Amino acid sequence: MGKYTGKLEEIKRLIGRLQKEEADQISAFHNFMTAVEKPGRLDAKHKELINVALAVAAQCEWCIALHVKGALDAGADRKEILDAAMQAVLMHGGPALMYMTPVVEALDEFSS
């Protein structure tokens, strides 16, 4: 299992545990997330590209793994994902640039 596939597994384990320990809150969050991620004025691909940029800006490797995979699954290509991630670098500078590392590594892993 690769590093970013492992991050996705960590997310699943966390959500599973929290569904038992904090069921109401996780259910409410899941319902909100489902509503927001549903294609509407923006399609799933564009929403995932925005989420990639936000994940880089937030410096969250779990979020990067989730949304790089989501963007690929929604039909985004490598260049689109890198372009979206670079928007975070534009707005957040050097620290965001360093979080291009997990973006590139996740792309390599999920694209192989």
JOTAVEN-V844903 format. One record per backbone hydrogen bond with DSSP energy under -0.5 kcal/mol. CO is the residue of the C=O (numbers start at 1). NH is the residue of the N-H. If there is no record, write none. Layout:
BEGIN
co = [CO:CO]
nh = [NH:NH]
END
This chain:
BEGIN
co = [2:3:4:5:6:7:8:9:10:11:12:13:14:15:16:17:17:18:22:23:24:25:26:27:28:29:30:31:32:33:34:42:43:44:45:46:47:48:49:50:51:52:53:54:55:55:56:59:60:61:62:63:64:65:66:67:68:69:70:71:72:77:78:79:80:81:82:83:84:84:85:85:86:87:88:89:92:93:93:94:95:96:97:98:99:100:101:102:103:104:105:106:107:108:109]
nh = [6:7:8:9:10:11:12:13:14:15:16:17:18:19:20:20:21:22:26:27:28:29:30:31:32:33:34:35:36:37:38:40:47:48:49:50:51:52:53:54:55:56:57:58:59:60:59:61:64:65:66:67:68:69:70:71:72:73:74:76:75:81:82:83:84:85:86:87:87:88:88:89:90:91:92:93:95:96:97:98:99:99:100:101:103:104:105:106:107:108:109:110:111:112:112]
END
